[in-house]
């Protein structure tokens, strides 16, 4: 468990810093909560674990579900997590 915490820490710190800079911590909290729920869905989780899907495919999937309801910074953050194969950290 400590390993996951260590891996997740820089991403959490980045999200917090962005929320603090933009005075939008509640927006970031909602965005991360929604993304967590999306990624936790068994069907979405299975798709994200599918090695046949590219990072772009995974990004399209996640953003099609929750991207429209989030700002550019939050969508960009999700893209970074997907491209780094860290979306499961949510």
N, CA and C of each residue as an Amber inpcrd file, in Angstrom:
protein
   270
   0.8210000  -1.1940000   0.0000000   0.0000000   0.0000000   0.0000000
   0.8600000   1.2510000   0.0000000   1.9610000   1.2120000   0.7080000
   2.8390000   2.3800000   0.7530000   3.3600000   2.7200000  -0.6290000
   3.5830000   1.7040000  -1.4530000   4.0780000   1.9540000  -2.8040000
   3.0620000   2.7590000  -3.6180000   1.7940000   2.4010000  -3.5430000
   0.7610000   3.1510000  -4.2590000   0.6840000   4.5870000  -3.7580000
   0.8140000   4.7570000  -2.4600000   0.7860000   6.0940000  -1.8890000
   1.9560000   6.9220000  -2.4120000   3.1110000   6.2950000  -2.4900000
   4.3010000   6.9860000  -2.9850000   4.1300000   7.3860000  -4.4410000
   3.5450000   6.4920000  -5.2340000   3.3280000   6.7720000  -6.6530000
   2.2630000   7.8580000  -6.8320000   1.2210000   7.8060000  -6.0220000
   0.0970000   8.7360000  -6.1690000   0.4060000  10.1330000  -5.6400000
   1.3260000  10.2260000  -4.6950000   1.5850000  11.5050000  -4.0140000
   1.8650000  12.6730000  -4.9740000   2.7800000  12.5320000  -5.9560000
   3.0570000  13.6960000  -6.8180000   1.8410000  14.1400000  -7.6350000
   1.0130000  13.1750000  -8.0140000  -0.1960000  13.5330000  -8.7700000
  -1.1850000  14.2640000  -7.8690000  -1.3400000  13.7790000  -6.6380000
  -2.2340000  14.4370000  -5.6790000  -1.7430000  15.8450000  -5.3600000
  -0.4400000  15.9800000  -5.1930000   0.1280000  17.3020000  -4.8980000
  -0.0790000  18.2550000  -6.0760000   0.0600000  17.7340000  -7.2880000
  -0.1480000  18.5740000  -8.4720000  -1.6000000  19.0280000  -8.5680000
  -2.5330000  18.1060000  -8.3420000  -3.9540000  18.4720000  -8.3940000
  -4.2790000  19.5070000  -7.3220000  -3.7350000  19.3120000  -6.1370000
  -3.9770000  20.2570000  -5.0510000  -3.4000000  21.6250000  -5.3930000
  -2.1840000  21.6430000  -5.9220000  -1.5450000  22.9190000  -6.2770000
  -2.3450000  23.6500000  -7.3540000  -2.8180000  22.9150000  -8.3510000
  -3.6170000  23.5470000  -9.4070000  -4.9230000  24.1010000  -8.8400000
  -5.5430000  23.3430000  -7.9510000  -6.7770000  23.8070000  -7.3300000
  -6.5600000  25.0210000  -6.4600000  -5.4360000  25.0330000  -5.7530000
  -5.1140000  26.1680000  -4.8950000  -4.8110000  27.4090000  -5.7300000
  -4.0110000  27.2470000  -6.7740000  -3.6480000  28.3810000  -7.6320000
  -4.8730000  29.0110000  -8.2750000  -5.7900000  28.1730000  -8.7050000
  -6.9890000  28.6810000  -9.3670000  -8.1340000  28.9580000  -8.4150000
  -7.8710000  28.8600000  -7.1010000  -8.9190000  29.0470000  -6.1060000
 -10.1390000  28.1870000  -6.4480000  -9.8580000  26.9170000  -6.8220000
 -10.9290000  26.0310000  -7.2750000 -10.8250000  24.6370000  -6.6500000
 -10.4400000  24.5800000  -5.3850000 -10.3190000  23.2780000  -4.7270000
 -11.6300000  22.4830000  -4.7470000 -12.7960000  23.1120000  -4.5190000
 -14.0360000  22.3310000  -4.5830000 -14.2820000  21.7320000  -5.9820000
 -13.9560000  22.4780000  -7.0110000 -14.1230000  21.9820000  -8.3830000
 -13.2130000  20.7820000  -8.6200000 -11.9730000  20.9040000  -8.1560000
 -11.0250000  19.7920000  -8.2960000 -11.4960000  18.5770000  -7.5120000
 -12.0020000  18.7960000  -6.3150000 -12.5050000  17.6870000  -5.5110000
 -13.6290000  16.9490000  -6.2040000 -14.5640000  17.7090000  -6.7640000
 -15.6790000  17.0980000  -7.4960000 -15.1820000  16.3470000  -8.7250000
 -14.2430000  16.9430000  -9.4520000 -13.7160000  16.3130000 -10.6600000
 -13.0110000  15.0040000 -10.3390000 -12.2190000  15.0030000  -9.2830000
 -11.4980000  13.7900000  -8.9050000 -12.4490000  12.7250000  -8.3730000
 -13.4560000  13.1540000  -7.6530000 -14.4470000  12.2070000  -7.1430000
 -15.1910000  11.5440000  -8.3070000 -15.6030000  12.3320000  -9.2810000
 -16.2970000  11.7880000 -10.4530000 -15.3810000  10.8320000 -11.2210000
 -14.1450000  11.2410000 -11.4430000 -13.2050000  10.3890000 -12.1830000
 -12.9570000   9.0880000 -11.4340000 -12.8620000   9.1740000 -10.1160000
 -12.6730000   7.9650000  -9.3050000 -13.8460000   7.0040000  -9.5000000
 -15.0670000   7.5350000  -9.4750000 -16.2520000   6.6980000  -9.6510000
 -16.2730000   6.0660000 -11.0440000 -15.8810000   6.8310000 -12.0500000
 -15.8660000   6.3160000 -13.4230000 -14.8610000   5.1800000 -13.5420000
 -13.6590000   5.3950000 -13.0420000 -12.5880000   4.3960000 -13.1370000
 -12.9140000   3.1570000 -12.3120000 -13.6650000   3.3160000 -11.2270000
 -14.0260000   2.1860000 -10.3710000 -15.1240000   1.3170000 -10.9650000
 -15.8540000   1.8330000 -11.9370000 -16.9000000   1.0400000 -12.5830000
 -16.2540000  -0.2020000 -13.1950000 -16.7990000  -1.3790000 -12.9290000
 -16.1700000  -2.6120000 -13.4300000 -15.9840000  -2.6580000 -14.9450000
 -16.9410000  -2.1620000 -15.6880000 -16.8220000  -2.1850000 -17.1590000
 -15.7310000  -1.2380000 -17.6320000 -15.6620000  -0.0680000 -17.0340000
 -14.6210000   0.9080000 -17.4010000 -13.2540000   0.3780000 -16.9770000
 -13.1630000  -0.1730000 -15.7660000 -11.8950000  -0.7210000 -15.2860000
 -11.3950000  -1.8200000 -16.2110000 -12.2950000  -2.6800000 -16.6690000
 -11.9020000  -3.7570000 -17.5900000 -11.3920000  -3.1740000 -18.9010000
 -12.0570000  -2.1530000 -19.3920000 -11.6150000  -1.5190000 -20.6450000
 -10.2500000  -0.8670000 -20.4620000 -10.0390000  -0.2150000 -19.3240000
  -8.7560000   0.4480000 -19.0720000  -7.6150000  -0.5550000 -18.9100000
  -7.9450000  -1.7780000 -18.5090000  -6.9320000  -2.8320000 -18.3750000
  -6.6820000  -3.5750000 -19.6860000  -7.4720000  -3.2870000 -20.7000000
  -7.3410000  -3.9790000 -21.9800000  -6.0900000  -3.4960000 -22.7080000
  -5.1190000  -4.3800000 -22.9280000  -3.8810000  -3.9680000 -23.5920000
  -4.0650000  -3.6090000 -25.0720000  -5.1930000  -3.9650000 -25.6380000
  -5.4490000  -3.6450000 -27.0490000  -5.8390000  -2.1880000 -27.2410000
  -6.2710000  -1.5350000 -26.1630000  -6.6540000  -0.1310000 -26.2670000
  -5.4220000   0.7510000 -26.1120000  -5.3400000   1.7520000 -26.9480000
  -4.2470000   2.7200000 -26.8520000  -4.5750000   3.7330000 -25.7510000
  -3.5810000   4.5160000 -25.3870000  -3.8190000   5.5830000 -24.4100000
  -4.8910000   6.5360000 -24.9340000  -4.8830000   6.7870000 -26.2280000
  -5.9020000   7.6540000 -26.8270000  -7.2940000   7.0760000 -26.7000000
  -7.4100000   5.7570000 -26.8950000  -8.7100000   5.0970000 -26.7340000
  -9.2000000   5.2230000 -25.2910000  -8.2760000   5.0010000 -24.3580000
  -8.6350000   5.0800000 -22.9410000  -9.0240000   6.5000000 -22.5590000
  -8.2850000   7.4550000 -23.0950000  -8.5930000   8.8610000 -22.8450000
  -9.9780000   9.2020000 -23.3690000 -10.2700000   8.7780000 -24.5890000
 -11.5910000   9.0370000 -25.1700000 -12.6980000   8.4360000 -24.3200000
 -12.4640000   7.2310000 -23.8230000 -13.4650000   6.5640000 -22.9840000
 -13.7320000   7.3660000 -21.7150000 -12.6780000   7.6650000 -20.9780000
 -12.8490000   8.3580000 -19.6970000 -13.4180000   9.7550000 -19.9110000
 -12.8880000  10.4820000 -20.8730000 -13.3660000  11.8540000 -21.0860000
 -14.7670000  11.8900000 -21.6720000 -15.1550000  10.8610000 -22.4120000
 -16.5190000  10.8320000 -22.9400000 -17.5310000  10.6610000 -21.8100000
 -17.0940000  10.0240000 -20.7380000 -17.9890000   9.8190000 -19.5990000
 -18.0090000  11.0300000 -18.6720000 -16.8400000  11.5990000 -18.3880000
 -16.8230000  12.6860000 -17.4080000 -16.1420000  13.9560000 -17.8850000
 -15.5570000  13.9520000 -19.0460000 -14.8070000  15.1090000 -19.5020000
 -15.6270000  16.3370000 -19.8030000 -16.8040000  16.1480000 -20.3080000
 -17.6470000  17.2850000 -20.6790000 -18.0340000  18.1270000 -19.4640000
 -18.0720000  17.4870000 -18.3200000 -18.5020000  18.1830000 -17.1110000
 -17.3400000  18.7880000 -16.3420000 -16.1530000  18.7410000 -16.9080000
 -14.9630000  19.2270000 -16.2220000 -14.2700000  20.2770000 -17.0510000
 -13.4740000  21.1000000 -16.3840000 -12.7230000  22.1510000 -17.0480000
 -11.5060000  21.5950000 -17.7660000 -10.8540000  22.4540000 -18.5140000
  -9.6850000  22.0530000 -19.2970000  -8.5610000  21.5190000 -18.4140000
  -8.3440000  22.1300000 -17.2590000  -7.2740000  21.6630000 -16.3740000
  -7.5570000  20.2600000 -15.8640000  -8.7870000  19.9990000 -15.4850000
  -9.1310000  18.6740000 -14.9820000  -9.0400000  17.6250000 -16.0920000
  -9.4820000  17.9740000 -17.2890000  -9.3640000  17.0360000 -18.4200000
  -7.8910000  16.7700000 -18.7190000  -7.0770000  17.8140000 -18.6730000
  -5.6470000  17.6510000 -18.8980000  -5.0050000  16.7580000 -17.8480000
  -5.4210000  16.9140000 -16.6080000  -4.9080000  16.0860000 -15.5260000
  -5.2530000  14.6210000 -15.7680000  -6.4950000  14.3600000 -16.1860000
  -6.8870000  12.9830000 -16.4890000  -6.0730000  12.4280000 -17.6520000
  -5.7990000  13.2640000 -18.6470000  -4.9630000  12.8280000 -19.7750000
  -3.5730000  12.4140000 -19.3000000  -3.0040000  13.2060000 -18.4150000
  -1.6740000  12.8860000 -17.8790000  -1.7050000  11.5430000 -17.1550000
  -2.7180000  11.3180000 -16.3320000  -2.8270000  10.0480000 -15.6200000
  -2.9610000   8.8750000 -16.5820000  -3.7390000   9.0560000 -17.6240000
  -3.9410000   7.9770000 -18.5960000  -2.6600000   7.7120000 -19.3730000
  -2.0290000   8.7620000 -19.8540000  -0.7990000   8.5990000 -20.6380000
   0.3250000   7.9740000 -19.8250000   0.3530000   8.2530000 -18.5250000
   1.3700000   7.6830000 -17.6520000   0.9520000   6.3120000 -17.1190000
  -0.2100000   5.8260000 -17.5650000  -0.7640000   4.5510000 -17.1140000
  -0.9450000   4.5640000 -15.5920000  -1.4470000   5.6940000 -15.0850000
  -1.6510000   5.8740000 -13.6470000  -3.1000000   6.1700000 -13.2990000
  -4.0240000   5.9890000 -14.2340000  -5.4150000   6.3340000 -13.9860000
  -6.0080000   5.4970000 -12.8470000  -5.5040000   4.3010000 -12.6550000
  -6.0070000   3.4420000 -11.5790000  -5.6880000   3.9920000 -10.1950000
  -4.7730000   4.9550000 -10.1030000  -4.4400000   5.5450000  -8.8090000
  -5.6100000   6.3070000  -8.2090000  -6.5550000   6.7000000  -9.0560000
  -7.6950000   7.4380000  -8.5260000  -8.4650000   6.5790000  -7.5390000
